[in-house]
């Protein structure tokens, strides 16, 4: 029996659908075998968490941060061997080299911003390029731009700019944000506002959209670095005395002003120990260093009491206080 034209058309349509399905399967087959690591991993987008503090818009153009700002936000001379000791203690598998660390510290010096703060940003952004934390492929990829400078959807900036230029970009953002606030002794509201503004600009491009997890990572890292510096207080003091003698009085003035500006209640320190701890541990380390250099510098009794309150609140480790010169 000869099939009708209608049956022949249906047969042709069935055959055409089978051919099309086989063709599509052949196209999709290779993609099923691609591993997810083919594209280096990205950190998830961090949702901004509102913080009830007023923030300042960064200055339109950045210059190195002038003296007179909080001493733990500006550059302090620290031997590269001490900085590298912290790296080896915490990120022994980092793809960063001692030469990279020296370049980052040199950029911090140029902009007069805290090397410890730049280290905190490097941890928050890229896990200090530790393969055990971000994967080897990712660490090697981002060695070309470890601070994520200019890395965002639709960015007109080149990606592979190198460690030094990447650090320059980060330092300029930090400097602009610091200079948006007045020099002098910052109270607790200004400190919170600064952290909110810096995280908002760096993570979301908006000072009004702070990223609290980023702040926590940065502040935690700063505490760790300052603790290592405090562990090497003798070495740091000798380094400053020999190579940067003019810094001694500058650090002494800065730490005195910082200790006075933190005249806050114990409960406030407890509530914000994650943020303020990075400031106070730096204060203790610098105080110990200055005391070792001069043999005379002392904090006021009230300031010592304040720092002891911070210890009790859990913001610091007790050994840091033991190295600090006591007021009579």
LOMAR-642010 format. One record per atom (N, C-alpha, C): residue in one letter; x negated, z negated, y negated. Coordinates in pm, whole numbers, padded with zeros to 5 digits, always signed. Layout:
N
AXZY ...
//
This chain:
328
X-00086+00000+00119 X+00000+00000+00000 X-00090+00000-00124 X-00062+00092-00210 X-00144+00106-00330 X-00100+00002-00434 X-00196-00082-00487 X-00156-00183-00588 X-00108-00117-00716 X-00016-00186-00777 X+00038-00132-00903 X-00065-00150-01014 X-00038-00082-01123 X-00127-00092-01239 X-00133-00235-01291 X-00019-00306-01282 X-00015-00444-01332 X-00102-00534-01247 X-00099-00517-01111 X-00181-00596-01022 X-00329-00566-01044 X-00361-00438-01063 X-00500-00403-01090 X-00551-00468-01218 X-00466-00475-01320 X-00505-00538-01446 X-00531-00687-01428 X-00442-00753-01346 X-00462-00895-01321 X-00593-00920-01246 X-00623-00832-01147 X-00748-00846-01073 X-00869-00830-01166 X-00859-00732-01254 X-00968-00709-01349 X-00987-00828-01441 X-00879-00890-01485 X-00887-01006-01575 X-00950-01125-01503 X-00911-01145-01373 X-00971-01255-01296 X-01121-01234-01280 X-01160-01108-01250 X-01302-01078-01234 X-01377-01098-01366 X-01313-01057-01477 X-01377-01073-01607 X-01397-01219-01641 X-01298-01304-01608 X-01310-01447-01636 X-01423-01509-01553 X-01436-01465-01426 X-01544-01517-01341 X-01681-01477-01395 X-01690-01352-01437 X-01817-01304-01491 X-01854-01382-01618 X-01751-01405-01705 X-01775-01479-01828 X-01818-01624-01800 X-01751-01687-01701 X-01786-01824-01666 X-01928-01832-01613 X-01966-01736-01528 X-02103-01735-01474 X-02204-01714-01585 X-02173-01627-01681 X-02263-01599-01793 X-02284-01724-01878 X-02174-01795-01909 X-02185-01917-01988 X-02264-02024-01914 X-02245-02032-01783 X-02319-02131-01704 X-02468-02103-01708 X-02505-01976-01701 X-02646-01940-01707 X-02707-01976-01842 X-02628-01960-01949 X-02677-01995-02083 X-02700-02145-02095 X-02606-02224-02042 X-02613-02370-02059 X-02710-02436-01962 X-02744-02370-01853 X-02824-02433-01749 X-02956-02490-01799 X-03035-02416-01876 X-03165-02473-01919 X-03151-02600-02000 X-03042-02609-02080 X-03027-02727-02166 X-03000-02853-02085 X-02947-02837-01964 X-02916-02953-01882 X-03043-03022-01832 X-03156-02950-01837 X-03281-03005-01784 X-03377-03050-01893 X-03336-03035-02018 X-03421-03083-02126 X-03408-03233-02139 X-03517-03304-02144 X-03512-03449-02160 X-03483-03484-02304 X-03425-03603-02322 X-03392-03647-02458 X-03517-03665-02542 X-03632-03690-02478 X-03756-03712-02552 X-03811-03582-02610 X-03746-03468-02578 X-03791-03341-02635 X-03792-03346-02786 X-03696-03418-02842 X-03695-03443-02985 X-03731-03589-03005 X-03835-03619-03086 X-03882-03756-03097 X-03772-03847-03148 X-03766-03969-03098 X-03655-04060-03130 X-03652-04096-03277 X-03534-04116-03328 X-03514-04161-03465 X-03447-04299-03461 X-03477-04380-03560 X-03409-04507-03568 X-03264-04485-03608 X-03173-04568-03557 X-03034-04553-03597 X-03015-04583-03745 X-02912-04522-03802 X-02883-04546-03943 X-02839-04691-03959 X-02900-04759-04054 X-02867-04899-04077 X-02760-04910-04183 X-02649-04968-04147 X-02540-04984-04242 X-02577-05088-04346 X-02559-05057-04474 X-02590-05156-04577 X-02496-05275-04568 X-02552-05392-04586 X-02472-05515-04588 X-02469-05567-04730 X-02350-05585-04788 X-02342-05630-04927 X-02414-05763-04947 X-02486-05775-05057 X-02550-05900-05096 X-02505-05933-05237 X-02459-06054-05254 X-02398-06093-05380 X-02500-06128-05486 X-02586-06035-05521 X-02684-06059-05627 X-02693-05935-05714 X-02711-05954-05845 X-02731-05838-05932 X-02868-05778-05908 X-02878-05646-05910 X-03006-05581-05887 X-03042-05495-06006 X-03171-05471-06023 X-03219-05393-06136 X-03258-05253-06088 X-03230-05153-06171 X-03270-05017-06140 X-03421-05004-06156 X-03488-04937-06060 X-03634-04920-06073 X-03670-04842-06199 X-03787-04873-06252 X-03836-04803-06371 X-03851-04654-06340 X-03828-04568-06439 X-03834-04424-06413 X-03972-04373-06376 X-04076-04436-06424 X-04212-04393-06391 X-04295-04515-06357 X-04381-04501-06259 X-04456-04618-06212 X-04601-04612-06255 X-04650-04725-06297 X-04792-04747-06320 X-04832-04862-06228 X-04961-04884-06208 X-05000-05002-06132 X-04935-05127-06190 X-04893-05216-06106 X-04823-05336-06151 X-04916-05419-06238 X-04878-05452-06360 X-04966-05533-06446 X-04973-05676-06398 X-05074-05747-06443 X-05086-05888-06407 X-04971-05966-06471 X-04941-06078-06409 X-04833-06161-06462 X-04712-06164-06371 X-04709-06077-06270 X-04600-06079-06173 X-04635-06175-06059 X-04536-06214-05977 X-04565-06310-05870 X-04685-06270-05786 X-04772-06366-05762 X-04902-06339-05702 X-04891-06287-05559 X-04784-06321-05488 X-04771-06274-05350 X-04716-06132-05342 X-04683-06071-05455 X-04639-05931-05456 X-04748-05838-05505 X-04855-05894-05559 X-04965-05811-05609 X-05084-05822-05514 X-05183-05736-05538 X-05293-05724-05443 X-05386-05844-05447 X-05422-05892-05330 X-05520-05999-05313 X-05635-05946-05230 X-05760-05966-05272 X-05873-05918-05192 X-05881-05990-05058 X-05869-05915-04951 X-05879-05970-04816 X-05974-05881-04736 X-06072-05938-04667 X-06163-05854-04588 X-06086-05768-04488 X-06132-05646-04470 X-06065-05556-04376 X-06070-05612-04234 X-06174-05689-04203 X-06185-05749-04070 X-06069-05846-04044 X-06022-05915-04149 X-05910-06008-04134 X-05780-05931-04115 X-05761-05826-04194 X-05641-05743-04178 X-05639-05681-04039 X-05753-05634-03992 X-05759-05571-03860 X-05735-05675-03750 X-05775-05798-03773 X-05748-05904-03677 X-05597-05922-03659 X-05523-05918-03770 X-05377-05928-03759 X-05321-05809-03681 X-05371-05691-03709 X-05325-05571-03637 X-05347-05588-03487 X-05466-05631-03449 X-05498-05645-03307 X-05418-05755-03239 X-05384-05859-03315 X-05303-05967-03259 X-05160-05921-03231 X-05108-05835-03318 X-04965-05803-03312 X-04934-05662-03264 X-05020-05566-03292 X-04995-05427-03253 X-05124-05365-03197 X-05173-05419-03085 X-05303-05374-03033 X-05304-05228-02990 X-05187-05169-02961 X-05184-05031-02916 X-05150-04932-03028 X-05149-04978-03154 X-05114-04888-03264 X-05206-04766-03266 X-05152-04652-03309 X-05235-04533-03323 X-05309-04533-03457 X-05281-04631-03541 X-05355-04644-03667 X-05496-04695-03638 X-05592-04649-03715 X-05733-04685-03697 X-05777-04779-03808 X-05893-04843-03793 X-05946-04924-03904 X-05959-04844-04033 X-05992-04716-04022 X-06001-04632-04142 X-05864-04617-04208 X-05758-04608-04128 X-05623-04600-04184 X-05587-04729-04257 X-05622-04843-04197 X-05594-04972-04259 X-05669-04984-04391 X-05795-04937-04392 X-05874-04940-04516 X-05809-04852-04623 X-05755-04737-04583 X-05689-04648-04679 X-05563-04712-04737 X-05486-04780-04652 X-05363-04847-04698 X-05398-04959-04796 X-05501-05037-04764 X-05543-05146-04852 X-05595-05091-04984 X-05667-04978-04981 X-05718-04917-05104 X-05603-04870-05193 X-05498-04816-05132 X-05380-04774-05209 X-05312-04896-05270 X-05301-05004-05194 X-05241-05128-05246 X-05320-05178-05367 X-05454-05172-05358 X-05540-05213-05469 X-05515-05124-05591 X-05508-04994-05568 X-05488-04899-05677 X-05358-04927-05752 X-05250-04957-05679 X-05120-04981-05741 X-05098-05128-05775 X-05192-05214-05735 X-05178-05358-05752 X-05048-05409-05690 X-05025-05368-05566 X-04913-05421-05489 X-04969-05486-05363 X-04891-05571-05303 X-04934-05651-05189 X-04959-05564-05065 X-05079-05572-05011 X-05108-05507-04882 X-05016-05563-04775 X-04990-05694-04782 X-04904-05759-04684 X-04764-05700-04689 X-04715-05667-04809 X-04584-05605-04823 X-04584-05463-04766 X-04690-05387-04791 X-04698-05252-04733 X-04700-05259-04581 X-04770-05357-04525 X-04769-05375-04380 X-04626-05402-04331 X-04553-05484-04409 X-04415-05514-04372 X-04328-05389-04370 X-04347-05303-04467 X-04270-05177-04472 X-04306-05090-04353 X-04433-05087-04317 X-04479-05005-04204 X-04417-05053-04073 X-04400-05183-04060 X-04334-05237-03941 X-04185-05204-03943 X-04121-05225-04058 X-03977-05200-04068 X-03942-05053-04048 X-04027-04965-04097 X-03999-04822-04087 X-04040-04763-03953 X-04159-04799-03903 X-04213-04730-03786 X-04278-04822-03684 X-04242-04950-03684 X-04298-05039-03583 X-04449-05039-03578 X-04511-05018-03696 X-04657-05013-03711 X-04718-04907-03619 X-04641-04804-03590 X-04685-04693-03505 X-04741-04744-03372 X-04669-04840-03315 X-04707-04894-03184 X-04632-04817-03075 X-04701-04744-02986 X-04632-04668-02881 X-04541-04754-02794 X-04578-04880-02773 X-04492-04966-02691 X-04361-04998-02760 X-04353-04973-02891 X-04231-05003-02966 X-04153-04876-03002 X-04223-04770-03034 X-04152-04650-03078 X-04177-04530-02989 X-04263-04545-02888 X-04296-04433-02802 X-04420-04360-02851 X-04499-04311-02756 X-04625-04247-02793 X-04603-04120-02874 X-04508-04037-02831 X-04485-03912-02903 X-04443-03938-03047 X-04354-04035-03064 X-04307-04070-03198 X-04421-04124-03284 X-04503-04213-03225 X-04614-04272-03300 X-04712-04165-03345 X-04744-04072-03257 X-04836-03965-03293 X-04775-03873-03399 X-04646-03844-03386 X-04578-03758-03482 X-04580-03821-03622 X-04548-03950-03629 X-04535-04014-03760 X-04667-04069-03813 X-04775-04050-03739 X-04905-04082-03796 X-04930-03995-03919 X-04862-03883-03927 X-04875-03793-04041 X-04797-03842-04163 X-04709-03941-04143 X-04630-03996-04255 X-04573-04131-04212 X-04659-04232-04195 X-04615-04358-04135 X-04518-04439-04218 X-04514-04416-04350 X-04421-04491-04435 X-04290-04417-04457 X-04270-04306-04387 X-04145-04229-04400 X-04122-04178-04541 X-04228-04155-04616 X-04208-04115-04755 X-04153-03973-04763 X-04039-03960-04830 X-03975-03830-04845 X-03909-03779-04719 X-03886-03867-04621 X-03823-03827-04496 X-03675-03863-04499 X-03592-03765-04526 X-03447-03784-04525 X-03383-03646-04515 X-03258-03639-04472 X-03193-03508-04456 X-03193-03428-04586 X-03237-03305-04578 X-03239-03218-04695 X-03355-03243-04789 X-03455-03323-04746 X-03568-03354-04834 X-03648-03228-04866 X-03685-03210-04993 X-03768-03094-05029 X-03917-03120-05010 X-03952-03243-04968 X-04092-03280-04959 X-04149-03246-04822 X-04278-03211-04815 X-04340-03186-04685 X-04349-03315-04604 X-04349-03302-04472 X-04353-03420-04387 X-04496-03468-04364 X-04584-03380-04319 X-04718-03418-04277 X-04811-03432-04397 X-04803-03548-04463 X-04881-03569-04585 X-05000-03661-04562 X-05009-03723-04446 X-05122-03810-04415 X-05098-03956-04452 X-05178-04043-04394 X-05160-04187-04412 X-05174-04227-04559 X-05276-04178-04627 X-05301-04221-04765 X-05189-04180-04858 X-05145-04054-04851 X-05038-04007-04940 X-04906-04077-04907 X-04883-04102-04780 X-04762-04174-04740 X-04763-04315-04797 X-04879-04382-04789 X-04891-04516-04848 X-04875-04511-04999 X-04927-04406-05062 X-04910-04390-05207 X-04762-04384-05244 X-04686-04309-05166 X-04542-04301-05192 X-04474-04435-05180 X-04509-04509-05074 X-04449-04641-05055 X-04488-04736-05167 X-04617-04734-05204 X-04665-04824-05310 X-04600-04793-05443 X-04574-04665-05470 X-04509-04629-05597 X-04366-04681-05601 X-04296-04679-05488 X-04161-04733-05483 X-04163-04884-05506 X-04257-04952-05440 X-04270-05097-05458 X-04301-05129-05604 X-04397-05055-05663 X-04436-05080-05802 X-04319-05060-05897 X-04246-04950-05879 X-04131-04924-05967 X-04028-05036-05957 X-04007-05085-05835 X-03906-05190-05816 X-03952-05321-05878 X-04079-05357-05858 X-04131-05480-05920 X-04118-05472-06071 X-04158-05357-06129 X-04161-05343-06275 X-04022-05335-06337 X-03918-05323-06251 X-03781-05327-06303 X-03742-05468-06344 X-03821-05567-06303 X-03794-05707-06335 X-03900-05756-06434 X-03869-05860-06510 X-03966-05910-06607 X-04082-05980-06539 X-04199-05971-06599 X-04314-06045-06549 X-04289-06194-06570 X-04370-06274-06506 X-04355-06419-06520 X-04310-06481-06389 X-04263-06604-06398 X-04222-06679-06281 X-04077-06644-06245 X-04056-06595-06126 X-03922-06557-06082 X-03850-06676-06021 X-03722-06690-06055 X-03641-06791-05989 X-03585-06733-05860 X-03511-06815-05786 X-03463-06771-05655 X-03368-06652-05665 X-03289-06645-05772 X-03197-06532-05787 X-03273-06401-05806 X-03382-06406-05881 X-03463-06286-05902 X-03529-06241-05774 X-03578-06338-05694 X-03638-06302-05566 X-03538-06231-05477 X-03418-06285-05464 X-03317-06222-05380 X-03280-06084-05432 X-03270-06074-05564 X-03236-05946-05625 X-03344-05842-05597 X-03470-05884-05606 X-03581-05791-05579 X-03574-05738-05437 X-03558-05828-05339 X-03552-05784-05200 X-03434-05690-05177 X-03320-05722-05237 X-03204-05635-05221 X-03230-05498-05280 X-03288-05494-05401 X-03314-05367-05467 X-03417-05284-05391 X-03526-05348-05346 X-03631-05274-05276 X-03577-05214-05146 X-03503-05293-05070 X-03449-05240-04944 X-03347-05131-04969 X-03266-05148-05074 X-03166-05045-05104 X-03229-04913-05141 X-03332-04918-05226 X-03400-04795-05267 X-03472-04732-05149 X-03543-04812-05072 X-03628-04757-04967 X-03545-04701-04851 X-03440-04771-04813 X-03364-04731-04695 X-03251-04635-04729 X-03179-04664-04837 X-03057-04588-04868 X-03063-04510-04998 X-03176-04521-05071 X-03185-04449-05198 X-03093-04504-05304 X-03048-04629-05289 X-02952-04687-05381 X-02974-04838-05385 X-03006-04891-05503 X-03033-05035-05514 X-02911-05119-05480 X-02793-05059-05485 X-02670-05134-05459 X-02631-05132-05312 X-02716-05075-05225 X-02687-05070-05082 X-02804-05130-05004 X-02824-05261-05014 X-02938-05324-04947 X-02926-05318-04796 X-03038-05318-04728 X-03044-05317-04582 X-03105-05449-04535 X-03022-05541-04492 X-03068-05676-04463 X-03161-05681-04342 X-03140-05598-04241 X-03230-05600-04125 X-03369-05553-04165 X-03376-05458-04257 X-03505-05409-04307 X-03577-05521-04382 X-03503-05593-04467 X-03562-05705-04541 X-03620-05808-04443 X-03544-05839-04339 X-03590-05938-04241 X-03719-05894-04176 X-03729-05766-04138 X-03850-05716-04074 X-03971-05724-04169 X-03949-05686-04294 X-04057-05689-04393 X-04102-05833-04417 X-04008-05923-04441 X-04042-06062-04472 X-04111-06130-04354 X-04063-06103-04232 X-04125-06162-04113 X-04269-06117-04099 X-04292-05989-04121 X-04429-05936-04112 X-04518-05998-04218 X-04469-06010-04340 X-04549-06070-04446 X-04589-06213-04410 X-04498-06289-04353 X-04532-06426-04312 X-04644-06425-04208 X-04633-06331-04113 X-04735-06324-04008 X-04873-06289-04065 X-04875-06191-04157 X-05003-06150-04214 X-05063-06263-04296 X-04980-06328-04378 X-05031-06439-04459 X-05081-06554-04371 X-05014-06576-04258 X-05060-06682-04168 X-05198-06649-04112 X-05220-06521-04077 X-05352-06480-04030 X-05457-06497-04140 X-05420-06461-04263 X-05512-06480-04376 X-05545-06628-04392 X-05444-06712-04379 X-05468-06856-04389 X-05561-06906-04278 X-05547-06847-04158 X-05635-06883-04047 X-05781-06848-04078 X-05801-06748-04163 X-05935-06704-04200 X-05968-06743-04345 X-05912-06853-04392 X-05925-06889-04534 X-06070-06898-04579 X-06157-06952-04494 X-06300-06963-04532 X-06361-06825-04554 X-06333-06733-04463 X-06388-06597-04473 X-06334-06526-04596 X-06203-06542-04622 X-06142-06476-04738 X-06198-06535-04867 X-06213-06666-04872 X-06266-06731-04991 X-06407-06682-05021 X-06489-06671-04918 X-06626-06624-04937 X-06626-06479-04986 X-06536-06397-04932 X-06525-06256-04972 X-06488-06245-05120 X-06391-06323-05163 X-06348-06318-05303 X-06458-06370-05394 X-06522-06478-05354 X-06627-06539-05437 X-06743-06443-05458 X-06778-06368-05356 X-06892-06277-05365 X-06857-06143-05430 X-06741-06088-05393 X-06709-05951-05435 X-06608-05943-05549 X-06522-06044-05564 X-06417-06039-05667 X-06407-06172-05740 X-06515-06219-05802 X-06511-06352-05864 X-06407-06364-05975 X-06374-06253-06042 X-06275-06259-06150 X-06135-06289-06098 X-06115-06274-05968 X-05982-06298-05912 X-05950-06446-05896 X-06054-06530-05900 X-06030-06672-05869 X-05932-06734-05968 X-05959-06721-06097 X-05871-06780-06197 X-05735-06712-06196 X-05735-06581-06173 X-05609-06507-06167 X-05520-06559-06054 X-05580-06581-05938 X-05504-06636-05827 X-05460-06779-05855 X-05548-06858-05916 X-05513-06996-05948 X-05394-07002-06043 X-05397-06919-06148 X-05284-06916-06243 X-05157-06869-06174 X-05172-06766-06089 X-05055-06710-06022 X-04990-06809-05928 X-05071-06883-05854 X-05014-06976-05758 X-04951-07096-05827 X-05009-07136-05941 X-04949-07247-06016 X-04812-07208-06069 X-04803-07087-06123 X-04674-07040-06174 X-04573-07022-06063 X-04617-06971-05948 X-04525-06949-05836 X-04471-07081-05784 X-04558-07181-05771 X-04512-07309-05719 X-04412-07374-05814 X-04430-07354-05944 X-04337-07412-06041 X-04203-07338-06038 X-04206-07206-06016 X-04082-07128-06020 X-03994-07152-05898 X-04053-07210-05793 X-03974-07234-05672 X-03916-07375-05671 X-03883-07427-05786 X-03824-07560-05795 X-03679-07556-05755 X-03653-07542-05627 X-03517-07524-05576 X-03486-07632-05476 X-03359-07645-05444 X-03315-07748-05351 X-03355-07713-05208 X-03368-07817-05127 X-03407-07798-04987 X-03306-07710-04913 X-03177-07727-04943 X-03074-07648-04875 X-03090-07499-04904 X-03127-07466-05028 X-03144-07323-05061 X-03258-07263-04980 X-03368-07339-04964 X-03479-07290-04883 X-03434-07271-04739 X-03355-07364-04687 X-03306-07350-04550 X-03218-07226-04536 X-03132-07203-04634 X-03040-07090-04627 X-03111-06956-04637 X-03226-06953-04703 X-03295-06826-04727 X-03439-06829-04676 X-03465-06909-04572 X-03603-06926-04528 X-03664-06793-04479 X-03580-06701-04430 X-03633-06574-04385 X-03696-06495-04498 X-03639-06507-04619 X-03689-06434-04734 X-03797-06513-04806 X-03767-06638-04836 X-03858-06715-04919 X-03981-06761-04840 X-03969-06766-04707 X-04082-06807-04626 X-04203-06718-04646 X-04178-06586-04662 X-04287-06492-04686 X-04358-06523-04816 X-04284-06572-04913 X-04342-06606-05043 X-04423-06734-05032 X-04367-06835-04965 X-04431-06966-04963 X-04555-06967-04873 X-04551-06898-04759 X-04669-06896-04675 X-04784-06827-04748 X-04751-06725-04827 X-04853-06661-04910 X-04907-06757-05013 X-04818-06838-05070 X-04859-06937-05169 X-04955-07038-05108 X-04924-07082-04987 X-05010-07180-04920 X-05147-07121-04889 X-05146-06997-04840 X-05273-06933-04805 X-05361-06915-04928 X-05303-06866-05036 X-05381-06844-05158 X-05429-06976-05217 X-05343-07078-05209 X-05383-07210-05258 X-05504-07263-05181 X-05500-07246-05049 X-05613-07291-04968 X-05740-07215-05004 X-05728-07086-05026 X-05844-07002-05059 X-05904-07043-05193 X-05817-07059-05294 X-05866-07099-05426 X-05930-07237-05420 X-05869-07327-05345 X-05925-07461-05332 X-06063-07459-05267 X-06080-07372-05168 X-06210-07362-05103 X-06316-07306-05197 X-06276-07214-05285 X-06371-07153-05379 X-06413-07252-05488 X-06313-07316-05548 X-06341-07400-05665 X-06372-07544-05629 X-06313-07591-05520 X-06330-07731-05483 X-06257-07824-05578 X-06181-07769-05672 X-06116-07852-05774 X-05968-07823-05790 X-05926-07701-05758 X-05788-07663-05790 X-05688-07744-05709 X-05589-07797-05777 X-05486-07876-05710 X-05350-07838-05765 X-05251-07846-05680 X-05113-07830-05725 X-05062-07965-05777 X-04959-07959-05855 X-04898-08085-05898 X-04831-08153-05779 X-04813-08282-05790 X-04751-08355-05679 X-04612-08301-05649 X-04536-08267-05754 X-04402-08214-05733 X-04403-08083-05656 X-04502-07998-05686 X-04511-07870-05616 X-04548-07890-05470 X-04637-07986-05445 X-04673-08015-05307 X-04550-08063-05230 X-04470-08148-05292 X-04348-08195-05228 X-04255-08079-05194 X-04245-07984-05287 X-04160-07868-05264 X-04206-07789-05142 X-04337-07766-05132 X-04389-07690-05020 X-04373-07768-04889 X-04382-07900-04896 X-04358-07981-04777 X-04211-07970-04734 X-04121-07958-04830 X-03980-07937-04797 X-03961-07805-04723 X-04035-07703-04767 X-04024-07574-04701 X-04072-07583-04557 X-04179-07661-04535 X-04228-07682-04399 X-04118-07746-04315 X-04057-07851-04369 X-03953-07923-04295 X-03833-07834-04268 X-03807-07740-04358 X-03693-07651-04342 X-03719-07545-04236 X-03840-07539-04184 X-03869-07445-04078 X-03919-07311-04127 X-03949-07300-04257 X-03993-07170-04309 X-04137-07140-04274 X-04220-07244-04249 X-04362-07224-04229 X-04413-07302-04110 X-04535-07274-04074 X-04602-07353-03972 X-04683-07463-04040 X-04682-07581-03983 X-04747-07695-04047 X-04896-07678-04074 X-04972-07609-03991 X-05116-07598-04019 X-05149-07538-04155 X-05059-07456-04208 X-05086-07396-04339 X-05096-07503-04446 X-05014-07607-04437 X-05017-07712-04538 X-05144-07797-04526 X-05193-07812-04403 X-05310-07896-04382 X-05432-07843-04455 X-05438-07710-04475 X-05555-07651-04542 X-05544-07654-04692 X-05431-07700-04744 X-05407-07693-04887 X-05460-07819-04957 X-05532-07803-05066 X-05578-07921-05142 X-05460-08004-05190 X-05467-08133-05176 X-05358-08222-05218 X-05384-08274-05360 X-05273-08294-05431 X-05284-08356-05563 X-05310-08506-05546 X-05384-08559-05639 X-05415-08702-05632 X-05289-08784-05657 
//
